Amino acid sequence: RKIEEEQRDRQWKVDELKRKIEEEQKEKQRKIVQKNIQKQRDKERERDKPMDWKDKYLERKIGKMELKKERIGN
């Protein structure tokens, strides 16, 4: 009887450790997923952000340079 109790006690401890390890792994996985979602949101926010004047200026300048190249080419 005493041996049975010890075995049950050990089994309970083993099960408890397994449960803890599984929970930690799930938590790590959840954090990784959250991080990836945040990265995706940041990318979308960056893409949707309105351009500041420097970006618009450069875009216009590049556009004008491409127009000149087309004119020279034709």
Rosetta blueprint (number, residue, H / E / L):
1 R L
2 K H
3 I H
4 E H
5 E H
6 E H
7 Q H
8 R H
9 D H
10 R H
11 Q H
12 W H
13 K H
14 V H
15 D H
16 E H
17 L H
18 K H
19 R H
20 K H
21 I H
22 E H
23 E H
24 E H
25 Q H
26 K H
27 E H
28 K H
29 Q H
30 R H
31 K H
32 I H
33 V H
34 Q H
35 K H
36 N H
37 I H
38 Q H
39 K H
40 Q H
41 R H
42 D H
43 K H
44 E H
45 R H
46 E H
47 R H
48 D H
49 K L
50 P L
51 M L
52 D L
53 W H
54 K H
55 D H
56 K H
57 Y H
58 L H
59 E H
60 R H
61 K H
62 I H
63 G H
64 K H
65 M H
66 E H
67 L H
68 K H
69 K H
70 E H
71 R H
72 I H
73 G H
74 N L
